[in-house]
Amino acid sequence: MFSALRRRMHVSPATAIATLALVFAMTGGAYAAGKYLITSTKQISPKVLKALKGKAGPAGAAGAQGPAGPAGKEGPVGKEGPAGKGERGEKGEKGETGATGQTGYTSTLPSGKTERGTWSFGPTTAAATQQVSISFGIPLAAPLNEEHVFLVTAEQEKEHKVPVACGGTRNEPQATKGNLCVYGAAEHHGTQLNPYFLNPELEEVNPIGAGVGGAVMYFENAPEGSIGRGTWVVTAL
């Protein structure tokens, strides 16, 4: 058989033997592969693994930045820090002395200034002379004579016959400079009682007018049941 094949293909004996050896090698390797299947790198020699391992490739390009994550929870409030302490500043220069202020109502009522009050008496329990005191809180600089003391009755207010020196009402008493105006009425069962205004600071008998500290309203022989009330105002000259 081999002789015939050799004659047809002109193959030498050495070539034929090599070919047969190759065939057996291939079939034998397949047989060995079926018998010894490699399932782990431990079955391979470390030297062989080192030779088979390739070099690491270059690093890849950086990827795009991802979106920001959600905000975290707010932390607890920290403790209050200690109070600061600054250095004391330099003392400033002394300021200028201010202007002297106006003197207040200390000794006498200043010119053009006004003070006011009320008066009343009764009802009387018997016929008698009634004396009603009008006291100035701040004394006048000088007493007032009878030409500067006025009585303003309710009838005068109704008939608009108030003295020019007064010009006010019982509720809103007024007096021009240097005058005392007494508003109101004293009466007995509808009958008007007219007083004298006396200066109690003089020793004369019935000195008409007003002193620097006030006046006395003098109702002579006021009948039983008499009554009176009103207001007063004085303006310094």
LINWOCOR-V888506 format. One record per helix or strand of 2 or more residues. SS is the DSSP state (hx for helix, st for strand). FROM is the first residue (numbers start at 1). TO is the last residue. If there is no record, write none. Layout:
ss=<SS | SS>
from=<FROM | FROM>
to=<TO | TO>
//
This chain:
ss=<hx | hx | hx | hx | st | st | hx | st | hx | st | st | st | st | st | st>
from=<2 | 13 | 41 | 46 | 114 | 128 | 146 | 149 | 154 | 179 | 191 | 196 | 210 | 214 | 227>
to=<9 | 35 | 43 | 52 | 122 | 135 | 148 | 152 | 158 | 188 | 192 | 198 | 211 | 222 | 235>
//
